[in-house]
Amino acid sequence: MAETGSDLATAYVDGPPAPFALPVLNAPSAAVCTQAWARWGGFLLHSVVPPDVCDQLVQALNTRIVAADAADRSAPWPTGFADRLIASGSAVVPFWDPTVAAALPPTERLMRLGHQLQQLPEVAQLLRRPEILGSLGTVMQAPELVDCVLIDKVPGGTVQFGTHQDAWYLLSEPDTLVSLQIALDDADEANGCLRVQGKPEREPLTCRAVLGAQGWKTTQESQPPPPDAEVPPLVMPRGSVLLYHGRAWHGSRVNKSGRHRRVIVAQFKEASSRWLPENWLAAPPDGFPSWR
């Protein structure tokens, strides 16, 4: 149905979204973002970060990845996934894709670099760009940055993220989690782009995931995730910014191309929300940084 009588009528890139899809907005106002958030729980913005800024950041991160590989070989982080993940809650820790050849250069083996990537000046500068802060400000009142990571689906890797809710792993009361993604490469179906379920209502939080010595322990899921086939691939050109709330179902498939799919993922909560002590990521002694 057409969005007549609304600012949204002229804001879509390709017309109103199909069922389960998120809207793609073109240079929208704050009012348009707010309307889209209320209707679908997320939206995609094209051409937010200039291509040259994306390229410069990729180059800077590649330098960091090579250095992280050298440091990891000389004084390795814990090898157990749980210990390594906990260490990344206060530092920038590399995670290597176990499904690609170990002889490849580190930039072709990285799975993620995190989870406090905002400690790198070049990443903090990106996240402080007025366009990013402005977009975030349309959906949050007092955001605090809790987690930031580079995710790279390298060519030949088979690691993928099954359909899930981010609020499984980052627990606050009330739940106010918002995820923001910045595409550093063109992301499409071939290289494993996201599939995000756009719905006007927030789904129940189906489980909570607590990290233990043997990995994740979750409560019983009260409902299965929606079938992947019903959720269309969300094509994200380089420089796009995606926002969705922490209960939005999303996932991705294997990178079947010869291209990287690199994305910066930053996650925020409202300052008014209480960070739960069972989180794998401990809150800093002086609290999470304000991001306004």
N, C-alpha and C positions, 0 to 999 in steps of 0.2 A: 504494500500500500504506500502511496506517495506521501512524503512528509510535507504536505501543504501547510501554509501558515506558520512555518517554523524556520528559524535560521538554518536548520539542518538541511533544508531543501536545496540550498546552493552550496553546501559544504562537502558533500560526498565527492569522492574521486570517481567512483564507478556506479553511482546510484545507491539506493538503500541496500543494506546488507541482506544477504540471503539468510534463511534460518540457520542458527548456530554460529554465524559469522560475526566478526567484529567490524564496525564501520571504519573505513579509511577516509580520513578528513584532509582537506587541502587548505592550508593556511587559515585555520578556523580561529574565531574569537574565543575568549574565555567562556562566554555563554554557550557556544556550540559545544565545547569540550564538556562542560558541566551537563548539558542535555544528553550528550552521547554516553557519558559515564552513568547517568541515571537510567538510561534505557538498556544499555548492554553490559555495563560493568567493565568497560575498557574501550580503547580506541587506538588507532594507528595514525601517526602523523608523518607525512612524507617530507623530505628535503629540509629537515631540521638542522642537521650537522653538515657543513660543507664537505664535499668529497676530499679536498686537500687536508682538512682536519682529520678525517678518518685515516687517510694514508699516513700522515705524520704519526698518529697514535699507533697504528700497526707497526711502523718502523721502530718506534720507541719501545713498544711492548716486546717486539722480537729481540731487541737488545737485552731486555730484562729476562726474557725466557732463556736465552743462551747463558746469561750469568747465573740464573737460578739452577740450570742444569749443572754447571761447573761446581756451584756451591753444594748442590745435592750430592754430587759424587764425592766431594772431599769431606763433608760433614753432614751426612744424610738426615733428613727429617725422619721421624718414626715411620717404619714401613707398614705397620698395621693401619688400615683405612681409618678406623675410629680415632686412633691417636693422632694421625695426620690431620684429620678433619678438625679435631679439637684445637690442634696447634694453629690451624689456619683461621681460627676465630679471633686471633690477636695479631696475625702476621700475614705476609704475602707468601703463600706456599704453593709450589707447583704440584700438579697431579698429572701423571703421565698415562697416556692411553695404552692399556695393556694389549690391545688388539692389533697394534701396528709394530713393525720391526724395530727392535731396540737399537739397530745400527743407524737408523734415520737421524737426521739433524733434530735437535730438540724442538725447533719450531714446527716440525712435522709429526711430533709425538705428543705434544701437549694436549691434555684433555680440558684442564681448567687451571687458572691461576687465581688464587683467592685465599681467604674470603674477605680480606680487608684491603682491597685493591685501591681504595681511596687514599691509602697511605702514600701512593705514588703521586707526585705532584702533577704529572701530566693527566692522570685520571681525575684527580680532584678538580683540576682546571676545567676538564670537559664537563663534569657534573655540576659545576658552578656557572656554566654558560647561562646567560639570561633566558635563552629559549628553553633550556631544560628546566630551570627553576620555575619559569612561567607555566610550563605544561604541568609540572607537579603541583603547583599552587592552585590549579583549577579543581583538583580532586582531594587535596589535603589542607588542613588548617595549620598544623604545626608539625611538619614532618621531621623525624629523626632517622638518620641513616644507620641501619643495623648491619648491613651485609653488602659487599660488592665483589664481583668476580668476573673474570674473563672466561667465557666458555668458547671452546674452539672445536668444532666438528672437523677434524682433519681428513683429507682424502684417504680413503682406504680404511678408516676406522669404523668399527661397528658398534661403538658405545652409543646408546640412545636413551632418551628419557621417556619412560612410560607415562601415560596420562595420570596426572596427579593434581593436587592443590598445594600451592606453596605454603599455605598456613599449616600444613601438616608438620613442617619442620622448624618453623619460626613462630613461637607461641607467645601470644600476648592476650591480655584480658582488659577490656573487650578486644576482640580481634579487629585490628585496623590495618593489617598488612597491605601494602601496595607494592607491586613490582614494576620497575621501569627498565626497559631494554633499549639499547642503542646498537643498531646494526652497523658493523664496521665493514662488512662485505654484503653484496647482494645475496639475499636468502630466498630460496625458492624450493619447490618440491624436490628437485634433483639433489640439492645438497642438505636436505633435512631441515627445512624451515618448521617453525612452530605451527601447531593447530590449537587455537584458543577458542573455547566455547563461549560465545557471547550470549548472555541472558540478562534480562532486566532484574531478576531477583538474585540475591546471594544464596547459593546452595548451602545446605548444612555442612559443617566441618565433619567429614566422614571419619576421620581418625586423627590421633596425635602420634607423632613419631618421636621417640626418646632414644638417644644414642647410648649404647652400652658397649662393654668390651667385645661382645660378639656381633656388633653391628646394630642396626635399627630394630627397635622393638615398638610395635604399633598396637593400638587398640583395634578392636574389630571394626571393620568398615561397615557402616550402616547401609551403604548403597554402592553399587559398582559404578565406575566411571562410564560416561557415555561412549558408545561405539565410535572408534576413530573415523569410520567411514562417513559418519554424519557431520563431521567437523571439517570444513574445507581448509586447505593449506593457506597460511597467512604469508603471502609474498611480502618481503620487506626489502625494498631497495636500500643500498648503502646510504647511511645518514638518516634513516627513518628512526622514529622513537615510538615505542609501544608502551602503553600503560594498561594494567589490568589489576583487579583486586585479588587478594590472596586466596580467595575461595574459588576463583575461576578455574575450571578444569582445563588443563593444557598438557601437551606433550609434543614429541617430535619423532621422526623416523630416521633411519640410517642415511648418512651422506653417501649417495651413489655416484657422485660427480668427481671430477678431478680438482675441485675448488674447495677452499676453506669456507666455513661458515662461522665467522667470529662475531661475538656479541658481548657487549658489556651489560651485565645484569646488576642493578642496584635495587635494594629492597628497603622499604621505609615503614615505620609505624608512627602513629600519632603520639605526641609527647604525653598525652593524657592516659595512654594505655600502659598497663603494668606488664613488664617483661617477666615471664614466668621462670622460676629457678631451675626447672627441669630442662630448659633449653640446652642444646649442645654448645651453643654460642653464648658465652657469659657476657653480661653487660659490663662495660668498662666501669671502674670505680667512680668516675665522675659522670657517668651516664653516656648515652649515645649522642653523637654530635647533631646539633640542630642544622637543618638543611633548608633555609629560607633565604 
